[in-house]
Amino acid sequence: DRSFFASYFLIIIFFNRAIYFLVVPNPRQQIWSEHFVWSADGRQIIGVTPIGRATCKRLDMNDERYPNNDSIRSARGFWVQANLHPPSEDPQLLN
């Protein structure tokens, strides 16, 4: 179905002689809030659909692969303190 491919990006990854397929939302065609929400503290992006979870994990959107270097989460924390983040139109988990 062509509409599926217009709505999502297909990324093919070659790693250790294996082929991996990753389907991520096309930001021009998909609604962000269908796949992601912000954590209650605004520091992490949480995938709420299988595609959202796979996207968060594969693209390491929360710097979880490097626990000693949480620069993106720290930066988001500063943005929250300055009332610049998360965007008001984006969904966020409640405390």
N, C-alpha and C positions, 0 to 999 in steps of 0.2 A: 504494500500500500504506500503510495507516494506521500500521502499526508503524514504518515509516521516519520518518514525520513526528513520531511520539512520541519517537523516539530522537535526532532532530536538530532544530536550529533553522534555519529558512530566513530569511535576512536579505536584503532587497531594498534596493539602494543606487542612488540616482539621482545621477549625476555627469557633468558636461559633456554633457548631453543624451543620455546613454547609461544603460542599465539593467544593473546587475550583480547576480547572484545569488550569495550566499555561504551555504554549508551548514556549520554549526558543530555540534560535538557538544553534546547536551543533557547537562549535568553530572549531572542526576538520573537519566538513563537509560543513559548511556554510562560505560564504565570509562576513567578518565583515562589509565591506562598503555597502553591500546590505541592511543592517538593521540599521546602525548607522552612524552618522557624529559627528564631534566635533563642538562645538560652535565657533564663530569667535575668541573669546578670549582664546579658548582652555581649558576652565575650566569645561565645561559640555558636557556630551554625550547626543545626541539627537537621539531618535528613529525616523526613517523615514518610517517604515512600521508598520502595526499593531503589528506584533510580536516584533519589535524593541521598540515600545512605551510601550507595556505591560512589556517587560523585564526591561526597564529603571525604570518604575514605581514600579513593584513588587520587584525588587532587590535593589531599592533605590540607583541607581548607581551615583546619584548626591547629596546624603545626604539631600534631600528636606524635609524629614519628621522631621528633627530637624534644623529649620532655624537659631537657635542661635549657632549651632555647625556645621559650614561649613568646617570641617577639610579637606575633600577630595578636595573641590573646592579651598581652600587656598593652599594646597599642589600642586595641578595642576598649580596654579598661579605662585608659586616659580619655578616649573619645566619649565614653559613657559619662565620666565625671564632668566633662565639659558640655554635656547635653547635646552632643553632636551625633550620637549613635545610640541604638540602632535607628534606622529611618522610621519615622512614625507610621508609614504605610505598611511596613513589614510586620508580620505576626511575631509575637514573642510569648514564650511560656511565662506563666504567672508563678510567683513564689509560693 
